[in-house]
Amino acid sequence: MIDTKKIVDVAEQNMEGTDLFVVGCTCSHANEVELTIDSDTSVGIDACVELSRRIEACFDREEEDFSLTVASAGIGSELKHLRQYKKLIGSPVEVLLLSGVKITARLDEANEEGITLSYEEKQAVEGRKRKELVTVTRRYPFVQIKWTREWLDFK
């Protein structure tokens, strides 16, 4: 089985000087390698094709037989790097906490410790009988988050 670290190292060398970065790399038992990349702006299919060709040129097919797929991180895929979070600041995201609570909110801030989200929540307001929608801003450390995804509202 081919070492995915070698693939990632070659990919990172070929992406130096660009805004592309590696999100993940997996390899099946049949040596089917999938390299997922992202960008601070956007990833075009031409960038995936070019990177795939450059990576394959660095390996001897006689020695290591593998199938390589280079793909961009999709809109619905989980965020795995801080750069992906920073790209989405100001955008709606869906967050699943380890406690099982799912939150749809606007991503306000992201740093090494966690993220800050703003969303509307029904709360009791003093002097009112019914709960009212109030915008709340909360900080969530990454240790409390199971996954985060970009949220697309099709309504």
C-alpha positions in Angstrom: 0.0 0.0 0.0 1.3 3.4 -0.9 2.2 5.8 1.9 -0.3 8.7 1.9 2.3 10.9 3.6 4.5 10.7 0.5 1.5 11.8 -1.6 0.7 14.7 0.7 4.4 15.8 0.8 4.6 15.9 -3.1 1.3 17.7 -3.3 2.3 20.4 -0.8 5.6 20.9 -2.7 3.6 21.4 -5.9 1.2 23.8 -4.2 3.8 26.1 -2.8 3.2 29.7 -3.8 -0.5 29.2 -4.4 -3.5 29.5 -2.1 -4.2 25.7 -2.4 -3.7 23.4 0.6 -4.3 19.8 1.4 -7.4 18.9 3.4 -6.9 15.1 3.6 -5.6 12.0 1.9 -7.0 8.5 2.2 -5.9 5.2 0.6 -7.9 2.0 0.3 -6.6 -1.5 0.4 -6.7 -1.6 -3.4 -4.3 1.4 -3.5 -7.0 3.9 -4.5 -5.7 7.2 -3.2 -8.1 10.2 -2.8 -6.4 13.5 -2.2 -8.7 16.3 -1.1 -7.6 19.9 -1.5 -9.1 23.3 -0.8 -8.2 27.0 -1.4 -8.6 30.3 0.2 -10.6 31.3 -2.9 -11.9 28.5 -5.1 -10.6 25.2 -6.6 -11.1 24.7 -10.3 -11.0 21.4 -12.1 -7.9 22.5 -14.0 -6.0 22.8 -10.7 -7.0 19.3 -9.7 -6.0 17.8 -13.0 -2.6 19.7 -13.0 -1.8 18.6 -9.4 -2.8 15.0 -10.2 -0.4 14.9 -13.2 2.4 16.4 -11.2 2.0 14.0 -8.3 1.8 11.0 -10.7 5.0 12.1 -12.4 6.9 11.9 -9.1 6.2 8.2 -8.6 7.5 5.1 -10.4 4.4 3.1 -11.6 6.5 -0.1 -11.9 7.4 0.2 -8.2 4.1 1.5 -6.7 0.8 0.9 -8.6 -2.0 3.2 -7.4 -5.0 5.1 -8.6 -5.0 8.8 -7.8 -8.1 11.0 -7.5 -7.5 14.7 -6.7 -10.7 16.5 -5.7 -11.7 19.8 -4.1 -13.5 19.8 -0.7 -17.2 20.0 -1.6 -19.6 22.5 -0.2 -21.3 20.0 2.1 -18.0 18.5 3.3 -16.8 18.8 6.9 -14.4 21.6 7.7 -11.0 20.2 8.9 -8.6 23.1 8.8 -8.6 26.6 10.4 -8.1 28.0 6.9 -11.4 26.6 5.8 -13.1 28.1 8.8 -11.6 31.5 8.2 -12.7 31.4 4.5 -16.3 31.1 5.8 -16.3 33.9 8.3 -19.6 35.8 7.8 -21.3 32.8 6.2 -23.9 30.4 7.6 -22.6 27.1 8.9 -24.1 24.0 10.4 -22.4 22.7 13.6 -22.9 19.4 15.4 -21.7 19.5 19.0 -20.5 16.4 20.7 -23.6 16.7 23.0 -25.8 16.0 19.9 -27.1 19.6 19.5 -27.1 20.8 16.0 -26.8 24.6 15.4 -27.3 26.6 12.2 -25.6 30.0 12.7 -23.4 32.7 11.2 -19.7 32.1 11.7 -18.3 35.3 13.2 -14.8 34.3 14.2 -12.4 31.3 14.1 -9.0 30.8 15.7 -6.9 27.9 17.1 -9.1 27.4 20.1 -12.6 27.5 18.6 -15.3 29.4 16.8 -17.8 32.1 17.6 -21.3 31.7 16.3 -24.3 34.1 16.1 -27.9 32.8 15.9 -31.4 33.5 17.0 -32.8 31.7 20.0 -36.1 31.9 21.9 -35.5 33.3 25.4 -37.6 34.6 28.2 -37.6 38.4 28.2 -38.2 40.2 31.4 -41.7 41.8 31.4 -43.0 39.6 28.6 -45.2 36.5 28.9 -43.9 34.7 25.8 -40.4 33.9 24.8 -39.0 36.0 22.1 -36.3 35.5 19.4 -33.1 37.1 20.6 -29.8 37.1 18.7 -27.1 35.4 20.8 -23.4 35.1 20.2 -21.6 32.1 21.7 -18.1 30.7 21.6 -17.5 27.0 21.1 -14.1 25.4 21.6 -13.1 22.8 19.0 -13.1 20.1 21.7 -16.9 20.4 21.9 -17.5 20.2 18.1 -18.0 17.0 16.3 -18.2 18.6 12.8 -18.9 21.9 11.0 -20.2 22.3 7.4 -21.0 25.2 5.2 -24.8 25.7 5.3 -26.7 26.3 2.1 -30.3 27.4 2.3 -32.3 26.5 -0.8 -35.4 28.4 0.3 
